[in-house]
Amino acid sequence: MAQSKSPIPRKDAVITLREVTKQTVRTVCNLKVAPQQEQFVAPNAVSIAEAYFEPDAAWFRAIYADETPIGFLMLHDNPVSQEYYLWRFMIDAQFQGYGFGRQALELLIAHVRNRPGAKALYTSCVPGDGSPCPFYEKMGFVYTGDVDDGELVMRLDL
C-alpha cells in the first residue's frame, strides 16, 4: 500500500521538537528522506532502537511543523563529559526545501546551549552528491579535519 502524502504545512508553521510517544512512533518511523539521500542517514526506526541502547546519552525528538510530524533528530547528550553530538537529523523528503530543517536545527542548538558545559555541538556527514554537508556549513558548522568512520567531523562553536 502506497504511503499517502501529508499536506505541506505553511512556510510560517511553528516548528517544535516533541517526544516520540507510543501514539506517534509509527508515524515518525514512516518518515523518509529522498531515495538519493538514504545513504546519508539511518532510518528513524534504527535510530530509535539505538537510542534505547544508549539511555544515558541519547536524546531524540520528532520534528513537527504545526501538528504535522516532518522529521527526526537525535543528540548524543553527555553532560558528564560535556560532549554534545548531533547523531541523527532528517526531514522527510516531502517537507524539504521549506526552511523547516534550519528552524529545527536552530531549536536543537538552543537546547544544547543550555546543557552543562556546552561549548560546541559536533556532527559528521558523509561527503558526496546530495550530502547534508553544505547544509551544516550554512548553519555555521566548520570541518575539524577529523574523519570518523568515513564521515567528516564538523563543529559549531556555541
DSSP file (Angstrom, degrees, kcal/mol; ACC not computed):
  #  RESIDUE AA STRUCTURE BP1 BP2  ACC     N-H-->O    O-->H-N    N-H-->O    O-->H-N    TCO  KAPPA ALPHA  PHI   PSI    X-CA   Y-CA   Z-CA
    1    1 A M              0   0    0      0, 0.0     2,-0.1     0, 0.0     0, 0.0   0.000 360.0 360.0 360.0 128.4    0.0    0.0    0.0
    2    2 A A        -     0   0    0      1,-0.1     2,-0.4     0, 0.0     0, 0.0  -0.422 360.0-114.4 -71.8 142.2    1.5    3.4   -1.0
    3    3 A Q        -     0   0    0     -2,-0.1     2,-0.2     1,-0.1    -1,-0.1  -0.632  30.9-128.6 -77.0 128.0    2.1    5.9    1.7
    4    4 A S        -     0   0    0     -2,-0.4     2,-0.3     1,-0.1    -1,-0.1  -0.505  22.9-115.1 -77.6 147.8   -0.2    8.9    1.3
    5    5 A K        -     0   0    0     -2,-0.2    -1,-0.1     1,-0.0     3,-0.1  -0.614  22.8-131.0 -84.0 139.3    1.4   12.3    1.3
    6    6 A S        -     0   0    0     -2,-0.3     2,-0.1     1,-0.1    -1,-0.0  -0.570  34.6 -95.3 -81.7 151.7    0.6   14.7    4.1
    7    7 A P        -     0   0    0      0, 0.0    -1,-0.1     0, 0.0    61,-0.0  -0.423  44.7-107.5 -64.3 143.2   -0.3   18.3    3.1
    8    8 A I        -     0   0    0     -2,-0.1     3,-0.1     1,-0.1    87,-0.1  -0.584  34.4-123.7 -73.0 125.1    2.7   20.6    3.3
    9    9 A P        -     0   0    0      0, 0.0    -1,-0.1     0, 0.0    57,-0.1  -0.292  38.0 -88.4 -63.0 156.0    2.4   22.9    6.3
   10   10 A R    >   -     0   0    0      1,-0.1     3,-2.2     2,-0.1    88,-0.0  -0.262  36.0-111.3 -62.6 154.0    2.5   26.6    5.6
   11   11 A K  T 3  S+     0   0    0      1,-0.3    -1,-0.1    -3,-0.1    87,-0.0   0.783 119.4  56.1 -58.5 -27.1    6.0   28.2    5.5
   12   12 A D  T 3  S+     0   0    0      2,-0.1    -1,-0.3    53,-0.0    -2,-0.1   0.211  79.5 137.4 -91.6  17.1    5.1   30.1    8.7
   13   13 A A    <   -     0   0    0     -3,-2.2     2,-0.5     1,-0.1    51,-0.0  -0.273  62.9-109.7 -58.9 147.4    4.3   26.9   10.5
   14   14 A V        -     0   0    0      1,-0.0    52,-3.2     2,-0.0     2,-0.5  -0.727  31.1-145.3 -82.4 123.3    5.6   26.7   14.1
   15   15 A I  E     +A   65   0A   0     -2,-0.5     2,-0.3    50,-0.2    50,-0.2  -0.774  25.5 171.3 -93.1 130.3    8.4   24.2   14.3
   16   16 A T  E     -A   64   0A   0     48,-2.0    48,-2.8    -2,-0.5     2,-0.5  -0.942  31.9-132.3-135.7 158.1    8.7   22.2   17.6
   17   17 A L  E     -A   63   0A   0     -2,-0.3     2,-0.3    46,-0.2    46,-0.2  -0.963  34.7-179.2-109.8 121.9   10.7   19.3   18.9
   18   18 A R  E     -A   62   0A   0     44,-2.7    44,-3.1    -2,-0.5    -2,-0.0  -0.912  31.5 -99.4-127.5 149.6    8.4   16.7   20.6
   19   19 A E        -     0   0    0     -2,-0.3     2,-0.5    42,-0.2    42,-0.1  -0.318  38.0-117.9 -59.4 144.5    9.0   13.4   22.4
   20   20 A V        -     0   0    0     40,-0.4     2,-0.2     3,-0.0    -1,-0.1  -0.781  42.7-171.8 -83.9 126.5    8.3   10.3   20.3
   21   21 A T     >  -     0   0    0     -2,-0.5     4,-2.0     1,-0.1     3,-0.5  -0.606  41.6 -97.1-116.0 174.1    5.4    8.5   22.1
   22   22 A K  T  4 S+     0   0    0      1,-0.2     4,-0.4    -2,-0.2    -1,-0.1   0.863 126.3  49.9 -55.8 -36.8    3.6    5.2   21.8
   23   23 A Q  T  4 S+     0   0    0      1,-0.2    -1,-0.2     2,-0.1     4,-0.2   0.745 119.8  33.8 -76.1 -24.5    1.0    7.1   19.7
   24   24 A T  T  > S+     0   0    0     -3,-0.5     4,-2.5     2,-0.1     5,-0.2   0.552  88.2  93.4-109.9  -8.9    3.5    8.7   17.3
   25   25 A V  H  X S+     0   0    0     -4,-2.0     4,-2.6     1,-0.2     5,-0.2   0.872  87.0  49.8 -59.8 -40.6    6.3    6.2   16.9
   26   26 A R  H  > S+     0   0    0     -4,-0.4     4,-1.5     2,-0.2    -1,-0.2   0.925 111.8  48.6 -64.6 -42.8    4.9    4.6   13.8
   27   27 A T  H  4 S+     0   0    0     -4,-0.2     4,-0.5     1,-0.2     3,-0.2   0.924 113.1  47.5 -61.6 -44.2    4.3    7.9   12.1
   28   28 A V  H >< S+     0   0    0     -4,-2.5     3,-1.1     1,-0.2    -1,-0.2   0.899 110.5  52.1 -65.0 -40.1    7.9    9.0   13.0
   29   29 A C  H 3< S+     0   0    0     -4,-2.6    16,-0.4     1,-0.2    15,-0.3   0.769 104.4  58.1 -67.9 -24.1    9.3    5.7   11.7
   30   30 A N  T 3< S+     0   0    0     -4,-1.5    -1,-0.2    -3,-0.2    -2,-0.2   0.577  79.9 106.9 -82.5  -9.3    7.5    6.2    8.4
   31   31 A L    <   -     0   0    0     -3,-1.1    13,-0.5    -4,-0.5     2,-0.3  -0.507  52.5-176.7 -69.2 137.8    9.2    9.5    7.7
   32   32 A K        -     0   0    0     -2,-0.2    61,-3.1    11,-0.1    62,-0.3  -0.991  24.6-131.6-141.2 144.4   11.8    9.0    4.9
   33   33 A V        -     0   0    0     -2,-0.3    59,-0.1    59,-0.3     5,-0.1  -0.354  53.3 -73.3 -79.0 171.6   14.4   11.1    3.1
   34   34 A A    >>  -     0   0    0      1,-0.1     3,-2.4    -2,-0.1     4,-0.7  -0.327  48.8-108.5 -63.2 150.5   14.6   11.0   -0.7
   35   35 A P  G >4 S+     0   0    0      0, 0.0     3,-1.0     0, 0.0     4,-0.3   0.850 120.1  55.4 -51.6 -38.6   16.0    7.8   -2.1
   36   36 A Q  G 34 S+     0   0    0      1,-0.2     3,-0.2     2,-0.1    -2,-0.1   0.596 107.8  51.3 -72.9  -8.3   19.2    9.5   -3.2
   37   37 A Q  G X> S+     0   0    0     -3,-2.4     3,-2.4     1,-0.1     4,-0.5   0.518  80.6  94.0-100.5  -8.5   19.7   10.7    0.5
   38   38 A E  G X< S+     0   0    0     -3,-1.0     3,-0.7    -4,-0.7    -2,-0.1   0.772  77.0  62.2 -59.3 -27.4   19.2    7.3    2.1
   39   39 A Q  G 34 S+     0   0    0     -4,-0.3    -1,-0.3     1,-0.2    -2,-0.1   0.623 101.4  55.2 -72.2 -10.7   23.0    6.6    2.1
   40   40 A F  G <4 S+     0   0    0     -3,-2.4     2,-0.3     1,-0.2    -1,-0.2   0.594 111.5  29.8-101.0 -12.2   23.5    9.6    4.4
   41   41 A V  S << S-     0   0    0     -3,-0.7    -1,-0.2    -4,-0.5    -8,-0.1  -0.993  74.9-119.4-151.7 139.6   21.1    8.8    7.4
   42   42 A A        -     0   0    0     -2,-0.3    -3,-0.0     1,-0.1     5,-0.0  -0.364  46.2 -89.3 -71.8 154.8   19.8    5.7    9.0
   43   43 A P     >  -     0   0    0      0, 0.0     4,-2.0     0, 0.0     3,-0.5  -0.313  36.8-116.0 -60.3 150.2   16.1    5.0    9.1
   44   44 A N  H  > S+     0   0    0    -13,-0.5     4,-2.8   -15,-0.3     5,-0.2   0.840 114.4  59.3 -60.5 -34.6   14.3    6.5   12.1
   45   45 A A  H  > S+     0   0    0    -16,-0.4     4,-2.1     1,-0.2    -1,-0.2   0.906 106.8  47.4 -61.2 -40.3   13.3    3.1   13.5
   46   46 A V  H  > S+     0   0    0     -3,-0.5     4,-2.7     2,-0.2    -2,-0.2   0.915 111.9  50.6 -65.7 -43.1   17.0    2.2   13.6
   47   47 A S  H  X S+     0   0    0     -4,-2.0     4,-2.2     2,-0.2    -2,-0.2   0.927 110.8  47.9 -61.6 -45.5   17.9    5.4   15.4
   48   48 A I  H  X S+     0   0    0     -4,-2.8     4,-1.4     2,-0.2    -1,-0.2   0.905 111.9  50.2 -63.9 -41.4   15.1    5.0   18.0
   49   49 A A  H  X S+     0   0    0     -4,-2.1     4,-0.6    -5,-0.2     3,-0.4   0.933 110.7  49.3 -61.5 -45.5   16.3    1.4   18.6
   50   50 A E  H >< S+     0   0    0     -4,-2.7     3,-1.2     1,-0.2     4,-0.4   0.880 105.2  59.2 -60.7 -37.9   19.9    2.6   19.0
   51   51 A A  H >< S+     0   0    0     -4,-2.2     3,-1.3     1,-0.3     7,-0.3   0.861  99.1  57.2 -60.5 -35.9   18.7    5.3   21.4
   52   52 A Y  H 3< S+     0   0    0     -4,-1.4    -1,-0.3    -3,-0.4    -2,-0.2   0.675 104.9  51.5 -72.0 -15.3   17.3    2.7   23.7
   53   53 A F  T << S+     0   0    0     -3,-1.2    -1,-0.3    -4,-0.6    -2,-0.2   0.420 112.8  46.4 -96.8  -0.3   20.7    1.0   24.0
   54   54 A E    X>  +     0   0    0     -3,-1.3     4,-2.4    -4,-0.4     3,-2.1  -0.402  70.0 154.8-128.1  52.9   22.3    4.4   24.9
   55   55 A P  T 34 S+     0   0    0      0, 0.0    -1,-0.1     0, 0.0    -2,-0.1   0.742  72.1  48.7 -62.6 -24.0   19.7    5.5   27.5
   56   56 A D  T 34 S+     0   0    0      1,-0.1     3,-0.0    -3,-0.1    -5,-0.0   0.519 123.7  29.3 -90.1  -4.2   22.1    7.8   29.4
   57   57 A A  T <4 S+     0   0    0     -3,-2.1    20,-4.4    -6,-0.2     2,-0.5   0.560  96.4  87.4-131.2 -13.3   23.4    9.5   26.2
   58   58 A A  E  <  + B   0  76A   0     -4,-2.4     2,-0.5    -7,-0.3    18,-0.2  -0.820  41.3 176.4-102.1 128.0   20.7    9.6   23.6
   59   59 A W  E     + B   0  75A   0     16,-2.5    16,-3.6    -2,-0.5     2,-0.3  -0.994  15.0 175.9-123.4 119.9   18.1   12.4   23.4
   60   60 A F  E     + B   0  74A   0     -2,-0.5   -40,-0.4    14,-0.2     2,-0.3  -0.946   8.7 178.3-133.3 151.7   15.8   12.2   20.5
   61   61 A R  E     - B   0  73A   0     12,-2.4    12,-2.3    -2,-0.3     2,-0.3  -0.991  28.6-120.2-147.2 150.3   12.7   14.1   19.2
   62   62 A A  E     -AB  18  72A   0    -44,-3.1   -44,-2.7    -2,-0.3     2,-0.5  -0.680  31.7-130.4 -82.9 147.3   10.3   14.2   16.4
   63   63 A I  E     -AB  17  71A   0      8,-2.7     7,-3.4    -2,-0.3     8,-1.5  -0.896  26.8-167.9-101.9 127.7   10.2   17.5   14.5
   64   64 A Y  E     -AB  16  69A   0    -48,-2.8   -48,-2.0    -2,-0.5     2,-0.6  -0.905  21.9-156.3-117.4 144.0    6.8   19.0   13.9
   65   65 A A  E >  S-AB  15  68A   0      3,-2.6     3,-2.3    -2,-0.4     2,-0.4  -0.975  81.6 -47.7-112.3 110.4    5.5   21.8   11.7
   66   66 A D  T 3  S-     0   0    0    -52,-3.2   -50,-0.1    -2,-0.6    -2,-0.0  -0.513 125.8 -24.2  54.5-117.6    2.4   22.9   13.5
   67   67 A E  T 3  S+     0   0    0     -2,-0.4    -1,-0.3    -3,-0.1    -3,-0.0   0.242 118.1  99.8-105.4  13.4    0.7   19.5   14.1
   68   68 A T  E <  S-B   65   0A   0     -3,-2.3    -3,-2.6   -62,-0.0     2,-0.4  -0.883  70.7-132.9-104.5 120.8    2.4   17.6   11.3
   69   69 A P  E     +B   64   0A   0      0, 0.0    -5,-0.3     0, 0.0     3,-0.1  -0.572  36.3 162.3 -69.1 127.3    5.4   15.3   12.0
   70   70 A I  E     -     0   0A   0     -7,-3.4    22,-3.2    -2,-0.4     2,-0.3   0.502  52.4 -10.1-125.4 -10.3    8.0   16.2    9.4
   71   71 A G  E     -BC  63  91A   0     -8,-1.5    -8,-2.7    20,-0.3     2,-0.3  -0.947  52.8-121.9-171.6-171.3   11.4   14.9   10.7
   72   72 A F  E     -BC  62  90A   0     18,-2.3    18,-2.6    -2,-0.3     2,-0.3  -0.994  15.8-175.6-152.3 144.8   13.5   13.4   13.4
   73   73 A L  E     -BC  61  89A   0    -12,-2.3   -12,-2.4    -2,-0.3     2,-0.4  -0.991   5.2-164.4-143.8 154.9   16.7   14.3   15.3
   74   74 A M  E     -BC  60  88A   0     14,-2.6    13,-2.1    -2,-0.3    14,-1.9  -0.994   5.8-159.2-142.3 132.4   18.9   12.6   17.9
   75   75 A L  E     -BC  59  86A   0    -16,-3.6   -16,-2.5    -2,-0.4     2,-0.9  -0.911  19.7-136.5-112.2 133.4   21.5   14.1   20.0
   76   76 A H  E     -BC  58  85A   0      9,-3.5     9,-2.1    -2,-0.4     2,-0.7  -0.843  35.9-170.7 -82.8 110.9   24.4   12.3   21.8
   77   77 A D  E     + C   0  84A   0    -20,-4.4     7,-0.2    -2,-0.9    -2,-0.0  -0.898  19.3 162.9-117.9 102.9   23.9   14.1   25.1
   78   78 A N  E  >> + C   0  83A   0      5,-2.3     5,-2.0    -2,-0.7     4,-1.0  -0.778   7.8 172.2-125.4  87.8   26.7   13.6   27.6
   79   79 A P  T  45S+     0   0    0      0, 0.0    -1,-0.1     0, 0.0     5,-0.1   0.756  77.7  63.3 -67.6 -22.9   26.6   16.3   30.3
   80   80 A V  T  45S+     0   0    0      1,-0.2    -2,-0.1     3,-0.1    37,-0.0   0.956 118.0  26.2 -65.4 -49.2   29.2   14.4   32.4
   81   81 A S  T  45S-     0   0    0     -3,-0.1    -1,-0.2     2,-0.1     3,-0.1   0.486 107.8-127.5 -89.5  -2.9   31.9   14.7   29.7
   82   82 A Q  T  <5 +     0   0    0     -4,-1.0     2,-0.4     1,-0.2    37,-0.3   0.907  60.2 142.8  56.3  46.2   30.2   17.9   28.4
   83   83 A E  E   < -C   78   0A   0     -5,-2.0    -5,-2.3    35,-0.1     2,-0.4  -0.966  28.7-175.3-120.3 133.7   30.1   16.5   24.9
   84   84 A Y  E     +C   77   0A   0     -2,-0.4    38,-2.4    36,-0.4     2,-0.4  -0.992   4.6 177.0-134.9 125.4   27.2   17.1   22.5
   85   85 A Y  E     -Cd  76 122A   0     -9,-2.1    -9,-3.5    -2,-0.4     2,-1.0  -0.983  32.5-130.7-137.3 120.6   26.9   15.5   19.1
   86   86 A L  E     +C   75   0A   0     36,-3.6    38,-0.5    -2,-0.4   -11,-0.2  -0.614  33.6 176.1 -70.5 105.9   24.1   15.7   16.5
   87   87 A W  E     +     0   0A   0    -13,-2.1     2,-0.3    -2,-1.0   -12,-0.2   0.870  60.1   9.9 -87.1 -41.8   23.8   12.0   15.9
   88   88 A R  E     +C   74   0A   0    -14,-1.9   -14,-2.6    -3,-0.1     2,-0.3  -0.998  59.7 168.3-142.1 144.9   20.9   11.9   13.5
   89   89 A F  E     +C   73   0A   0     -2,-0.3     2,-0.3   -16,-0.2   -16,-0.2  -0.902  10.4 157.3-157.0 125.0   18.9   14.5   11.7
   90   90 A M  E     -C   72   0A   0    -18,-2.6   -18,-2.3    -2,-0.3     2,-0.4  -0.998  25.0-159.2-150.8 147.6   16.4   14.1    8.9
   91   91 A I  E     -C   71   0A   0     -2,-0.3   -20,-0.3   -20,-0.2     5,-0.1  -0.996  41.8-104.4-120.9 131.1   13.5   15.9    7.3
   92   92 A D    >   -     0   0    0    -22,-3.2     3,-2.2    -2,-0.4     4,-0.4  -0.216  32.9-114.7 -53.9 142.7   11.0   13.8    5.3
   93   93 A A  G >  S+     0   0    0    -61,-3.1     3,-1.2     1,-0.3    -1,-0.1   0.838 113.9  55.5 -51.3 -40.8   11.5   14.3    1.6
   94   94 A Q  G 3  S+     0   0    0    -62,-0.3    -1,-0.3     1,-0.2    -2,-0.1   0.643 109.6  47.4 -72.3 -11.4    8.1   15.9    1.0
   95   95 A F  G X  S+     0   0    0     -3,-2.2     3,-0.7   -25,-0.2     5,-0.4   0.323  86.4 111.8-110.3   6.8    8.9   18.6    3.6
   96   96 A Q  T <   +     0   0    0     -3,-1.2    -4,-0.0    -4,-0.4    -3,-0.0  -0.468  65.4  37.1 -79.4 152.7   12.4   19.6    2.5
   97   97 A G  T 3  S+     0   0    0     -2,-0.1    -1,-0.2     1,-0.0    -4,-0.0   0.537  88.5  95.3  88.7   7.8   13.1   23.0    0.9
   98   98 A Y  S <  S-     0   0    0     -3,-0.7    -2,-0.1   -88,-0.0    -3,-0.0   0.385 100.0-106.4-108.6   1.3   10.7   24.9    3.2
   99   99 A G  S  > S+     0   0    0     -4,-0.1     4,-1.9     3,-0.0     5,-0.1   0.476  86.7 121.4  87.1   2.2   13.2   26.1    5.8
  100  100 A F  H  > S+     0   0    0     -5,-0.4     4,-2.5     1,-0.2     5,-0.2   0.884  70.8  53.1 -67.3 -38.1   11.9   23.6    8.4
  101  101 A G  H  > S+     0   0    0      2,-0.2     4,-2.5     1,-0.2    -1,-0.2   0.911 108.0  50.5 -63.8 -42.5   15.2   21.8    8.8
  102  102 A R  H  > S+     0   0    0      1,-0.2     4,-2.3     2,-0.2    -1,-0.2   0.934 112.2  47.3 -59.5 -46.9   17.0   25.1    9.5
  103  103 A Q  H  X S+     0   0    0     -4,-1.9     4,-1.9     1,-0.2    -2,-0.2   0.896 111.7  49.9 -64.3 -40.2   14.4   26.0   12.1
  104  104 A A  H  X S+     0   0    0     -4,-2.5     4,-2.1     2,-0.2    -1,-0.2   0.910 110.9  49.3 -64.4 -41.9   14.6   22.6   13.8
  105  105 A L  H  X S+     0   0    0     -4,-2.5     4,-2.7     1,-0.2    -2,-0.2   0.881 107.6  54.7 -66.3 -37.0   18.4   22.7   13.9
  106  106 A E  H  X S+     0   0    0     -4,-2.3     4,-2.2     2,-0.2    -1,-0.2   0.894 107.8  50.3 -61.2 -39.3   18.2   26.2   15.5
  107  107 A L  H  X S+     0   0    0     -4,-1.9     4,-2.1     2,-0.2    -2,-0.2   0.907 111.0  48.6 -64.0 -41.8   15.9   24.7   18.2
  108  108 A L  H  X S+     0   0    0     -4,-2.1     4,-2.7     2,-0.2    -2,-0.2   0.924 109.7  51.5 -63.9 -43.7   18.4   21.9   18.8
  109  109 A I  H  X S+     0   0    0     -4,-2.7     4,-2.3     1,-0.2    -2,-0.2   0.916 109.5  50.3 -60.1 -43.3   21.3   24.4   19.0
  110  110 A A  H  X S+     0   0    0     -4,-2.2     4,-0.8     1,-0.2    -1,-0.2   0.898 110.6  50.7 -61.0 -40.3   19.3   26.5   21.6
  111  111 A H  H >< S+     0   0    0     -4,-2.1     3,-1.0     1,-0.2    -2,-0.2   0.937 110.8  47.7 -61.6 -47.5   18.7   23.3   23.6
  112  112 A V  H >< S+     0   0    0     -4,-2.7     3,-2.2     1,-0.3     6,-0.2   0.871 102.1  63.6 -65.5 -36.8   22.4   22.3   23.6
  113  113 A R  H 3< S+     0   0    0     -4,-2.3    -1,-0.3     1,-0.3    -2,-0.2   0.783 102.9  51.3 -57.5 -25.4   23.4   25.9   24.6
  114  114 A N  T << S+     0   0    0     -3,-1.0    -1,-0.3    -4,-0.8    -2,-0.2   0.395  89.0 103.4 -92.7   2.4   21.5   25.2   27.9
  115  115 A R  S X  S-     0   0    0     -3,-2.2     3,-1.7    -4,-0.2     2,-0.1  -0.533  89.6 -80.7 -83.4 152.6   23.3   21.9   28.6
  116  116 A P  T 3  S-     0   0    0      0, 0.0    -1,-0.1     0, 0.0    -2,-0.1  -0.294 107.7 -10.0 -57.4 125.9   26.0   21.7   31.3
  117  117 A G  T 3  S+     0   0    0      1,-0.2     2,-0.3    -4,-0.1    -3,-0.1   0.609  85.1 169.7  66.1  14.6   29.4   23.0   30.0
  118  118 A A    <   +     0   0    0     -3,-1.7    -1,-0.2    -6,-0.2     3,-0.1  -0.433  14.3 150.5 -66.7 119.8   28.3   23.1   26.3
  119  119 A K        +     0   0    0      1,-0.4    39,-2.9   -37,-0.3     2,-0.3   0.531  66.2  14.5-118.1 -20.0   30.9   24.9   24.3
  120  120 A A  E     - E   0 157A   0     37,-0.3     2,-0.5    38,-0.2   -36,-0.4  -0.993  56.4-141.9-154.8 154.2   30.3   23.2   20.9
  121  121 A L  E     - E   0 156A   0     35,-2.3    35,-2.6    -2,-0.3     2,-0.3  -0.993  26.2-161.2-118.2 127.8   28.0   21.0   19.0
  122  122 A Y  E     +dE  85 155A   0    -38,-2.4   -36,-3.6    -2,-0.5     2,-0.3  -0.712  16.8 161.2-104.9 156.9   29.5   18.4   16.8
  123  123 A T  E     - E   0 154A   0     31,-2.0    31,-3.3    -2,-0.3     2,-0.3  -0.926  20.0-145.5-153.7 178.0   28.1   16.4   13.9
  124  124 A S  E     - E   0 153A   0    -38,-0.5     2,-0.3    -2,-0.3    29,-0.2  -0.983  10.4-168.4-146.6 157.5   29.5   14.4   11.0
  125  125 A C  E     - E   0 152A   0     27,-1.7    27,-2.8    -2,-0.3   -84,-0.1  -0.999  26.1-117.6-149.2 149.9   28.5   13.8    7.4
  126  126 A V        -     0   0    0     -2,-0.3     7,-0.4    25,-0.2    25,-0.1  -0.738  37.6-127.8 -83.0 126.2   29.3   11.6    4.5
  127  127 A P        +     0   0    0      0, 0.0     2,-0.2     0, 0.0    -1,-0.0  -0.382  57.5  89.2 -72.1 156.2   30.6   13.6    1.6
  128  128 A G  S >  S-     0   0    0      3,-0.1     3,-2.3    -2,-0.1     2,-0.3  -0.740  81.3 -36.5 142.4 171.5   29.1   13.1   -1.8
  129  129 A D  T 3  S+     0   0    0      1,-0.3     0, 0.0    -2,-0.2     0, 0.0  -0.441 129.7  14.9 -63.2 122.8   26.4   14.3   -4.1
  130  130 A G  T 3  S+     0   0    0     -2,-0.3    -1,-0.3     1,-0.3   -90,-0.1   0.451  91.9 151.0  90.0   2.0   23.3   15.1   -2.1
  131  131 A S    <   -     0   0    0     -3,-2.3     4,-0.3     1,-0.1    -1,-0.3  -0.272  53.0-130.2 -63.4 150.3   25.2   15.1    1.2
  132  132 A P  S >> S+     0   0    0      0, 0.0     4,-2.0     0, 0.0     3,-0.5   0.482  83.5 102.5 -78.9  -1.3   24.0   17.3    4.0
  133  133 A C  H 3> S+     0   0    0     -7,-0.4     4,-2.3     1,-0.2     5,-0.2   0.894  78.3  50.4 -51.4 -47.8   27.5   18.8    4.5
  134  134 A P  H 3> S+     0   0    0      0, 0.0     4,-2.2     0, 0.0    -1,-0.2   0.870 107.9  54.6 -61.1 -34.4   26.6   22.1    2.7
  135  135 A F  H <> S+     0   0    0     -3,-0.5     4,-1.3    -4,-0.3    -2,-0.2   0.940 109.3  46.9 -60.9 -47.4   23.5   22.5    4.9
  136  136 A Y  H  <>S+     0   0    0     -4,-2.0     5,-2.3     1,-0.2     4,-0.3   0.885 109.4  54.3 -64.4 -37.8   25.6   22.2    8.0
  137  137 A E  H ><5S+     0   0    0     -4,-2.3     3,-1.8     1,-0.2    -1,-0.2   0.926 106.1  51.9 -60.5 -43.8   28.1   24.6    6.6
  138  138 A K  H 3<5S+     0   0    0     -4,-2.2    -1,-0.2     1,-0.3    -2,-0.2   0.802 105.7  56.5 -61.6 -28.4   25.3   27.2    6.0
  139  139 A M  T 3<5S-     0   0    0     -4,-1.3    -1,-0.3    -5,-0.2    -2,-0.2   0.466 128.8 -97.0 -83.8  -1.3   24.3   26.7    9.7
  140  140 A G  T < 5S+     0   0    0     -3,-1.8    17,-0.3     1,-0.3    -3,-0.2   0.432  75.5 141.7 103.8  -0.2   27.8   27.6   10.8
  141  141 A F      < -     0   0    0     -5,-2.3     2,-0.3    15,-0.1    -1,-0.3  -0.495  32.4-160.2 -72.0 144.7   29.4   24.2   11.3
  142  142 A V  E     -F  155   0A   0     13,-2.5    13,-2.8    -2,-0.2     2,-0.2  -0.939  24.2-102.4-125.3 150.2   33.1   24.0   10.2
  143  143 A Y  E     -F  154   0A   0     -2,-0.3    11,-0.2    11,-0.2   -19,-0.0  -0.473  21.2-159.4 -70.5 137.8   35.2   21.0    9.4
  144  144 A T  E     -     0   0A   0      9,-2.5    -1,-0.1     2,-0.2    10,-0.1   0.648  39.6-115.0 -89.9 -16.9   37.6   19.9   12.2
  145  145 A G  E    S+     0   0A   0      8,-0.6     2,-0.2     1,-0.4     9,-0.1   0.267  79.9 120.0  94.3  -9.8   39.9   17.9    9.9
  146  146 A D  E     -     0   0A   0      7,-0.3     7,-2.3     2,-0.0     2,-0.4  -0.580  49.4-156.1 -87.5 152.0   38.9   14.7   11.7
  147  147 A V  E     -F  152   0A   0      5,-0.2     2,-0.5    -2,-0.2     5,-0.2  -0.999   4.7-167.0-127.6 129.0   37.3   11.8   10.0
  148  148 A D  E >  S-F  151   0A   0      3,-2.9     3,-1.8    -2,-0.4    -2,-0.0  -0.947  74.3 -27.9-120.8 110.3   35.1    9.3   11.9
  149  149 A D  T 3  S-     0   0    0     -2,-0.5    -1,-0.1     1,-0.3     3,-0.1   0.879 127.7 -46.2  53.5  42.7   34.3    6.1   10.2
  150  150 A G  T 3  S+     0   0    0      1,-0.3     2,-0.4   -24,-0.0    -1,-0.3   0.415 116.4 116.2  83.8  -1.6   34.5    7.8    6.7
  151  151 A E  E <   - F   0 148A   0     -3,-1.8    -3,-2.9   -25,-0.1     2,-0.5  -0.826  68.3-121.0-103.9 140.5   32.4   10.8    7.9
  152  152 A L  E     -EF 125 147A   0    -27,-2.8   -27,-1.7    -2,-0.4     2,-0.3  -0.652  28.2-133.8 -78.5 125.1   33.8   14.3    8.0
  153  153 A V  E     -E  124   0A   0     -7,-2.3    -9,-2.5    -2,-0.5    -8,-0.6  -0.638  24.5-170.5 -84.6 135.2   33.5   15.7   11.6
  154  154 A M  E     -EF 123 143A   0    -31,-3.3   -31,-2.0    -2,-0.3     2,-0.4  -0.907   6.1-156.1-126.5 153.0   32.1   19.2   11.9
  155  155 A R  E     -EF 122 142A   0    -13,-2.8   -13,-2.5    -2,-0.3     2,-0.5  -0.988   7.6-163.0-133.5 138.1   31.9   21.6   14.9
  156  156 A L  E     -E  121   0A   0    -35,-2.6   -35,-2.3    -2,-0.4     2,-0.3  -0.977  22.5-138.2-117.2 115.9   29.7   24.5   15.7
  157  157 A D  E      E  120   0A   0     -2,-0.5   -37,-0.3   -17,-0.3   -38,-0.0  -0.552 360.0 360.0 -72.7 135.6   31.1   26.8   18.5
  158  158 A L              0   0    0    -39,-2.9   -38,-0.2    -2,-0.3    -1,-0.1   0.391 360.0 360.0-101.4 360.0   28.4   27.8   20.9
